[in-house]
Amino acid sequence: MTWDVAVNLAIQGGQMLVVLLLAPLLTGFVRKVKARLLRRQGPPVLQPYRDLLRLLRKEVVLADSASWVFRVAPYLIFAATWVAAALVPTFGLGLTFSWSADLIVIAGLLGSARFFLALAGLDVGTSFGGIGSSREVMIASLAEPALIIVVFTLALIAGSTQLSTIAGVMESGAVGLRVSLLLALVALIIVAIAENGRIPVDNPATHLELTMVHEAMVLEYSGRHLALIELAAFLKLLLYVSVIACVFAPWGLARPDAAPAALGIGLGAYVGKLAVAGFLLALFETSIAKMRVFRVPVFLGAALMLALLGTLLMFVTRVR
């Protein structure tokens, strides 16, 4: 193994470690900002780390009706989500595995994680798990097509579905201001809110059976299994923020073969983007109420129509 290959692998491994360490911090920051906006003290920013450590120390309790699917699902969900989050360029472009950082691949990994989560919710046979799984699949049936159409719009602009290529094209300034990009951004934000179970689609802090989506599927989990699922949820939120930042705000990303100083600047810029996104998410969630479950398809349908309209506008401009 040559020195350059070892350095590139170390940088790629550093990105995997960065997303794993920053994911709970982003969730803790959002919770803290929401509490301060509501004039409450709120939990410490590092509370998600403490919760994960506490769950890891606890014993796993399994239902008698749980099969091997219930036991294996947390590991598969965490692995798929971590790989997807690690593929998104965070502080640098052209990393060792950047060739696999394809938006379609990332959508497939997220879909696989969602499939195993819904399957685990159904496995035990409780009513809450069935409700949560059915709602999760209903949300996914509209969110995934909207996400794929957004990917198609970006592919028409950048000529590729690879994130490093898309970020390079966006950063070059050759694209300019396009209505299609604005529509794709709004649609992607709506999909991100729905996929992560944030307000107004779901309230991550509630345990009311009539409103739960994500929490209903994981009620039977405990110990390290629940820790892995919670960490996967943290990573999923970080992933969507990273994708939005990489595509629509690619400033500060280090170029391939950049100096260590450029990588440090890219990491600082990435942390700043996470802070801005976390603050905006907390501000949005404190300014809007949760909608009824039956209105979620209308909410996601708006994302689907916006993404489709952005793609149609791209075709019109290409014809001209």
Residue, then its C-alpha position, 0 to 999 in steps of 0.5 A: m500500500t502506497w503512502d497516498v492510498a493510506v492517506n486517502l483511506a485515513i481521510q475517508g475513515g475520518q469522514m465516517l468517524v466525523v458523521l458518527l460523532l456529529a450526528p448525536l450532537l446535531t440532534g442535541f443542538v436542535r433540542k437545545v435551541k428549541a428549548r431556548l426558543l420556548r424559554r425553557q432550560g432544556p437538556p444539555v447539548l451532549q444529552p444524546y451521547r449520555d442516552l446512548l451510553r445509558l442504553l448500551r449499558k442496559e440489558v436487552v429484553l426481547a418479547d417471546s414472539a420476536s423472531w430473528v428479524f427483530r434481533v438482526a434489524p437494528y444492526l442492519i438499520f444502523a449499518a445501512t444508515w451509517v454507510a449512506a451518511a458516510l458516502v455524502p461529501t462533508f468536508g472534501l470532494g473526491l475521497t476514496f469512495s466518492w465514486s460510490a457516493d451516488l444519490i440513487v445508491i443513498a436512496g436505496l440504502l435509506g429504503s433498505a433501512r426503512f424496510f427493515l425498520a417497518l419489518a421489525g415493527l410488524d414482527v412482534g405483532t403489537s398493535f402499536g408496531g403495526i400502526g407505526s409500520s403502516r404509517e411509515v410505509m405510507i409516508a415512504s410511498l410518497a417521499e421516495p418518488a419525490l426524492i427520485i424526481v429531485v435526483f433526476t432534476l439534479a442529474l439533468i443540471a449536473g449531468s451525473t447523480q454522483l454527489s462529488t460531481i454535482a457539488g463541483v458543478m454547483e460550486s463552479g457557478a456555471v449553473g446560475l440561478r434556476v427556478s428548478l433548483l429552488l423547487a428541488l430544494v423545497a421538495l428535498i426539505i419537505v422529504a427530509i422533514a417527513e423522512n426524519g419524523r419531524i414536525p409537522v409530520d411527526n413529533p419526535a418527543t411524543h409517545l402518544e399512540l395516535t400520533m406516533v410513527h417512528e416511536a411506535m415501531v421501536l417501542e419493543y426495543s431496549g438496550r443496545h438494540l434501541a441505542l443502535i436504532e436511535l443512533a441510526a435516526f441521528l445519522k439519518l437527520l445528519l445525512y439529509v442536512s449533509v446532502i442539502a449542504c453538499v448540493f445547494a451550499p457546497w462552499g468550503l468543500a476541499r478539492p481532491d488532493a487538497a492540503p490538510a489546511a483546506l480539509g480543516i477549513g472544510l470541516g469547520a465550514y461543515v460544522g457551521k452548516l450543521a449549526v445553521a441547519g439545526f437552528l433553522l430546523a428548531l425555529f421551524e418546529t417551534s413556529i408550526a403545529k403538528m398536522r393530522v396524520f391524514r394530511v401528511p399525504v397532502f404535504l408530501g404530495a406538494a413535494l412530489m409536485l414541486a419536484l416534478l415541476g422542477t424537472l419539467l422546467m428543466f426540460v423546457t429550458r433544455v429545449r430552448 
